[in-house]
Structure formats: structure tokens, C-alpha cells
Amino acid sequence: MFRKILYYAIKFLLSPFRLLLQMLNILLRLSAFITIPVLFFSCIFLLFALFNIIVHPEKKFLIEHQEMLYISIFFISLFIINILGTLILDMIESVFAPNKISEQTKNRKWDARSVEPLINVLTDESSYSREAAAIALGEINDLRALKPLINALKRKDEEYNTRVAIIEALGKIKDLSSIEPLINVMKENGNIPYGIVASALKNITCKNFGKKPEKWEEWWQKNKDHFTKSRQT
């Protein structure tokens, strides 16, 4: 609830900036036949100015072409503000945005009869459906979902939010066979939810090595045989 209130408060505070960016975007689009050539020549001019400053530092190039320099910087700044401003606002809002799929899935009552249909959804074309299925399987906490979730975890091209849902589900099921796949995920390069993986591993093992894959790997190699034997007995 607090996250939702915080999200709407931040969205309200950022709305004037978003409005300004939208107006700027419309202006640039309407005058594209002028602004694009001007932007191109502005970039060329700045590169030429930089070249003159480096090669002929004794010449007062900037003073002689001061007005042109200001115009070039102004037009380039408009495009940078338009692009980066929108990206930054979207990033800020996405950080605080409530996970609607998560809320809807958790509010629904699931039982063991839903496990098999939900497992089938893990391979659905829609990433939203796969994410919802992973969340639901974590809520049901049924061992039948373990292997399909681990297989889904191995898909490196999976959407970030869906992968987070899979990892959280494995952390809730708390089966020892999830340990090695989760450590392998932590060793990957790229956009990896290290904190979520560490939390899932902590839930399963009752150990806490944080976001350090080498520590988890070292511990697992020392204790792997012990865990394997305990599963067999």
C-alpha cells in the first residue's frame, strides 16, 4: 500500500516535467524539417570547433564564432534533454511502480489443482503470462513446479520481471535442487537481480553470503555432497 501511495506521489511531482518534455517533443516533431538539418550542422560545427581548439589553440575561434557556438549548443541540448529526460522520468517511475501482475496474482486464491495449468503457462508466448504463472506457483508452493521453474530459470533471454518472479518462486519452494541453478544465475553477466537471487538462496540454505557469487560457489562446493546425501536419505 505504501509503495502504491509513494508511486502516485512521485508521478504527481514529476508530471510538470513530463508535460514540458511532451511539449518539447511535439515542437521538435512539428519542426523536424528545420530542426534535423540544424542539429546535423550544429554537430558538424561543434566538431569543427573542437578540432580548431586542439590544432590551433592560439587562434580565437570561439570568440569569433561565439553566437554560432551558442546556437549549436542550444539545439543539441534540446535533443539531449528530450531523450534523456524522458528516459530518466520513465526509469524513476518504473522503480516505484507497483507490480500489478504480482498484486493481482497474489490476491487470487490458488490451490494444488492449478499447478499443472500454471506450469504450461511458463512456456507461453506472453512474458506477462509467464510472470503471473511463476508468481502463482510460488504462492502455491508445490514441488511439481520445481523442475519447470528451474528450466524456465535457465532461459537467459527471459524478460527481467519474469526471471525475478521465477527466482522468488524457487525461494518460496525452498528445495535444495534450486541451489546450484540459482548460483549459476548469480555468476552470469548482464542484467541480473543479484539481490533477489541472494534472498532466495538465503531462504533455501539459511546462509547469507550476500551478492557474492564466488562465496556461494565456494560454500556449495564444500557442502554439495552433504546436501545430496541428505536428500537421498
C-alpha positions in Angstrom: 0.0 0.0 0.0 2.8 2.4 0.9 4.6 1.6 -2.3 1.5 2.5 -4.3 1.0 5.8 -2.5 4.7 6.7 -3.0 4.4 5.8 -6.7 1.4 8.1 -7.3 3.0 10.9 -5.2 6.2 10.7 -7.3 4.2 10.5 -10.5 2.3 13.7 -9.5 5.6 15.5 -8.7 7.1 14.5 -12.0 4.0 15.3 -14.1 5.0 19.0 -14.8 8.4 17.9 -16.1 6.8 15.2 -18.2 4.4 17.8 -19.6 7.3 20.0 -20.6 9.1 17.2 -22.2 6.0 16.2 -24.2 5.6 19.8 -25.4 9.2 19.9 -26.4 8.8 16.5 -28.2 5.8 17.8 -30.1 7.6 21.0 -31.0 10.6 19.1 -32.3 8.4 16.8 -34.3 6.4 19.6 -35.9 9.5 21.4 -36.9 11.6 18.3 -37.8 12.2 19.6 -41.4 14.1 22.5 -39.8 15.5 21.1 -36.5 17.1 17.9 -38.0 19.2 19.8 -40.5 20.1 22.4 -37.9 21.0 19.6 -35.4 23.2 18.0 -38.1 25.1 21.2 -38.9 25.3 22.0 -35.2 27.1 18.7 -34.5 29.4 19.3 -37.5 30.2 22.9 -36.3 31.0 21.7 -32.7 33.3 19.0 -34.1 35.0 21.6 -36.3 35.3 24.0 -33.3 36.8 21.3 -31.2 39.3 20.4 -34.0 40.3 24.1 -34.3 40.8 24.4 -30.5 43.0 21.3 -30.4 45.0 22.0 -33.6 45.2 25.8 -33.4 44.8 26.8 -29.7 46.4 30.2 -30.4 43.5 31.3 -32.7 40.5 32.9 -31.0 38.0 30.6 -32.8 35.4 30.6 -30.1 35.4 34.3 -29.7 35.0 34.9 -33.4 32.1 32.4 -33.7 30.5 32.8 -30.3 26.9 33.2 -31.5 27.1 30.2 -33.7 28.5 28.2 -30.8 25.7 29.1 -28.5 23.1 28.3 -31.1 24.7 24.9 -31.8 24.8 24.0 -28.1 21.2 25.2 -27.6 19.8 22.9 -30.4 21.9 19.9 -29.3 20.8 20.4 -25.7 17.2 20.4 -26.7 17.5 17.0 -28.2 19.6 15.6 -25.3 17.0 16.9 -22.8 14.2 15.4 -24.8 15.7 12.0 -25.0 17.5 11.7 -21.6 14.7 13.5 -19.7 12.0 11.0 -20.9 14.3 8.0 -20.1 15.1 9.3 -16.6 11.4 10.0 -15.8 10.4 6.5 -17.0 13.2 5.0 -15.0 12.2 6.8 -11.8 8.5 5.9 -12.2 9.3 2.2 -13.0 11.4 1.9 -9.9 8.5 2.8 -7.7 5.7 1.4 -9.8 3.6 -1.3 -8.1 3.8 -4.7 -9.7 0.2 -5.0 -11.0 0.7 -8.6 -12.1 2.1 -9.5 -8.7 -0.8 -7.9 -6.8 -3.5 -9.5 -9.0 -1.9 -12.9 -8.8 -1.3 -12.8 -5.0 -4.9 -11.6 -4.4 -6.3 -14.6 -6.3 -6.9 -17.9 -4.4 -4.8 -20.8 -5.8 -4.8 -24.4 -5.0 -3.0 -27.6 -6.0 -5.3 -28.2 -8.9 -3.9 -25.0 -10.6 -0.3 -26.3 -10.6 -0.4 -28.2 -14.0 -2.2 -25.5 -15.9 0.2 -22.9 -14.5 3.2 -25.0 -15.4 2.0 -25.0 -19.0 1.8 -21.2 -18.9 5.5 -21.0 -18.1 6.2 -21.6 -21.8 3.5 -19.1 -23.0 4.4 -16.5 -25.7 3.4 -13.7 -23.4 6.0 -12.6 -20.8 3.2 -11.2 -18.6 1.5 -14.6 -18.5 4.8 -16.4 -17.7 5.5 -13.9 -14.9 2.0 -14.3 -13.5 2.3 -18.1 -13.6 5.7 -18.0 -11.8 4.3 -15.8 -9.1 1.2 -18.1 -8.6 3.4 -21.2 -8.5 5.5 -19.6 -5.8 2.3 -18.8 -3.8 1.0 -22.4 -4.2 4.5 -23.8 -3.1 4.1 -27.2 -4.8 7.2 -29.4 -5.6 5.7 -30.3 -9.0 6.5 -26.8 -10.2 10.2 -27.1 -9.1 11.7 -28.6 -12.3 9.7 -26.5 -14.7 10.7 -23.3 -12.8 14.4 -24.4 -12.9 14.1 -25.0 -16.6 12.5 -21.6 -17.1 15.3 -20.0 -15.0 17.9 -21.3 -17.4 16.4 -19.2 -20.3 18.9 -16.4 -20.4 16.7 -14.4 -22.9 13.8 -14.3 -20.4 12.3 -10.9 -19.5 13.8 -9.4 -16.3 10.5 -9.2 -14.4 9.6 -12.8 -15.3 13.0 -14.0 -14.2 12.6 -12.2 -10.9 9.2 -14.0 -10.4 10.8 -17.4 -11.1 13.7 -16.8 -8.7 11.3 -15.6 -5.9 9.1 -18.7 -6.5 12.1 -21.0 -6.1 13.0 -19.1 -2.9 9.5 -19.9 -1.6 9.5 -23.6 -2.5 12.9 -23.9 -0.7 14.1 -27.1 -2.4 17.8 -27.9 -2.3 17.9 -28.7 -6.1 17.4 -25.0 -6.7 20.7 -24.0 -5.1 23.1 -24.7 -8.0 20.9 -23.2 -10.7 20.4 -20.0 -8.6 24.2 -19.8 -8.0 24.7 -20.2 -11.8 22.4 -17.3 -12.4 24.4 -15.2 -10.0 27.6 -15.9 -12.0 26.1 -14.7 -15.2 26.9 -11.4 -16.8 24.2 -8.8 -17.6 21.1 -7.5 -16.0 20.9 -10.0 -13.1 18.7 -9.4 -10.0 21.6 -10.3 -7.6 19.7 -9.2 -4.5 16.7 -11.4 -5.4 18.9 -14.4 -6.1 20.8 -13.9 -2.8 17.5 -13.6 -0.9 16.2 -16.9 -2.5 19.4 -18.7 -1.7 19.2 -17.4 1.9 15.7 -18.8 2.2 16.7 -22.2 1.0 20.1 -22.6 2.7 19.7 -20.4 5.8 23.1 -18.9 4.8 23.9 -15.4 3.9 26.8 -14.6 1.6 25.1 -11.6 0.0 25.6 -10.8 -3.6 28.9 -12.6 -3.9 28.7 -15.5 -6.3 32.2 -16.7 -5.5 31.3 -17.1 -1.8 28.1 -19.0 -2.7 30.1 -21.2 -5.1 32.8 -21.9 -2.6 30.3 -22.8 0.1 28.3 -25.0 -2.3 31.3 -27.0 -3.5 32.2 -27.7 0.2 28.6 -28.8 1.1 27.2 -30.2 -2.1 27.9 -33.8 -1.2 26.4 -33.4 2.2 23.1 -32.0 0.8 23.0 -34.7 -1.9 23.3 -37.4 0.7 20.7 -35.8 2.9 18.2 -35.8 0.0 18.8 -39.5 -0.7 18.2 -40.4 2.9 
